[in-house]
Amino acid sequence: MSKINVFLDDVRPCPDDYFLASDMEECIQFLRRGNIKHLSLDHDLENKARNGFMVVEYMVRHKLFAETITVHSANAGAGKKMFYYLKDAQEQFIIPQTVEIYYHPLPLNIYKR
């Protein structure tokens, strides 16, 4: 089975060669299926009660990871919180050392619709 790329965001258009997860539940479904090469995560989703940080917590709790994880949230405080949560889990050997984790905020208008 080939690996896929997943983009969690409810505002930005999905980049080419990615599958869009527009909410937390869709992202978790992709994670459960496995075989994710790159997972790019936003924090602020339309439903404020369910956000990207909750996805990160779920990933760590259930040990579901991609080969590469990027936090792309433009919400600086929340994005950094997600990034550091992932890095801390990696330092505690919950996330394999081979998983690459990045923080790279994207402005909301990075892609043209």
C-alpha positions as CSV (number, residue, x, y, z in Angstrom):
1,M,0.0,0.0,0.0
2,S,1.4,3.4,-0.9
3,K,1.8,6.2,1.6
4,I,-0.4,9.3,1.5
5,N,-0.1,12.9,2.6
6,V,-2.8,14.4,4.8
7,F,-3.6,18.1,5.3
8,L,-5.8,19.0,8.3
9,D,-7.4,22.4,7.7
10,D,-10.9,23.8,7.3
11,V,-9.9,27.1,5.6
12,R,-6.9,26.7,3.3
13,P,-7.3,24.8,0.1
14,C,-5.6,21.4,0.1
15,P,-2.2,21.3,-1.7
16,D,-1.8,19.0,-4.6
17,D,-0.9,15.4,-3.7
18,Y,-2.6,15.6,-0.3
19,F,-5.9,14.3,1.1
20,L,-7.9,16.9,2.9
21,A,-9.1,16.3,6.4
22,S,-11.4,19.3,7.2
23,D,-12.1,18.3,10.8
24,M,-10.6,16.3,13.7
25,E,-12.7,13.2,13.0
26,E,-11.5,12.9,9.4
27,C,-7.9,13.3,10.4
28,I,-8.2,10.6,13.0
29,Q,-9.8,8.3,10.4
30,F,-6.7,8.8,8.2
31,L,-4.4,8.2,11.2
32,R,-6.2,4.9,12.1
33,R,-5.7,3.7,8.5
34,G,-2.0,4.3,8.8
35,N,0.5,4.7,5.9
36,I,0.8,8.5,6.2
37,K,4.0,9.9,4.8
38,H,3.4,13.6,5.7
39,L,0.7,15.0,8.1
40,S,0.3,18.7,8.1
41,L,-1.8,20.1,11.0
42,D,-3.7,23.3,11.6
43,H,-5.0,24.2,15.1
44,D,-8.0,26.4,14.6
45,L,-10.8,24.5,13.0
46,E,-14.4,25.7,12.4
47,N,-15.6,23.9,15.5
48,K,-13.7,25.6,18.3
49,A,-14.4,22.7,20.7
50,R,-12.5,20.3,18.4
51,N,-9.1,21.5,17.3
52,G,-5.7,20.4,16.0
53,F,-4.2,20.1,19.5
54,M,-6.8,17.4,20.3
55,V,-5.6,15.5,17.3
56,V,-2.0,15.7,18.6
57,E,-3.1,14.4,22.0
58,Y,-5.0,11.6,20.3
59,M,-1.9,10.7,18.2
60,V,0.4,10.5,21.2
61,R,-2.1,8.6,23.3
62,H,-2.8,6.0,20.6
63,K,0.7,6.1,19.1
64,L,-0.4,6.9,15.6
65,F,2.1,8.9,13.6
66,A,3.2,9.9,10.1
67,E,6.8,9.7,8.9
68,T,6.8,13.5,8.9
69,I,4.5,15.8,10.9
70,T,4.3,19.6,10.3
71,V,2.3,22.0,12.4
72,H,1.2,24.7,9.9
73,S,-1.2,26.7,12.2
74,A,-1.0,30.5,11.9
75,N,-2.1,30.6,15.5
76,A,1.3,31.1,17.0
77,G,0.6,30.2,20.6
78,A,-1.5,27.1,19.7
79,G,0.8,26.0,16.9
80,K,3.9,26.1,19.2
81,K,2.0,24.2,21.9
82,M,1.2,21.4,19.4
83,F,4.8,21.4,18.2
84,Y,6.3,21.2,21.7
85,Y,3.8,18.6,22.8
86,L,5.0,16.4,19.9
87,K,8.7,17.1,20.5
88,D,8.2,16.3,24.3
89,A,6.5,13.0,23.4
90,Q,9.5,12.2,21.1
91,E,12.0,13.0,23.8
92,Q,10.1,10.6,26.1
93,F,10.3,7.9,23.3
94,I,6.6,7.8,22.8
95,I,7.0,9.0,19.2
96,P,9.8,7.2,17.4
97,Q,13.0,9.1,16.8
98,T,12.7,8.6,13.1
99,V,9.5,10.8,12.9
100,E,10.4,14.2,11.6
101,I,8.5,17.1,13.4
102,Y,8.4,20.6,12.1
103,Y,6.7,23.9,13.0
104,H,6.1,26.0,9.8
105,P,3.1,28.4,10.1
106,L,1.3,29.1,6.9
107,P,-0.7,32.3,6.3
108,L,-4.3,31.9,5.6
109,N,-3.9,33.1,2.0
110,I,-0.9,31.0,1.0
111,Y,-2.9,29.2,-1.6
112,K,-5.1,30.7,-4.2
113,R,-8.6,29.3,-4.3
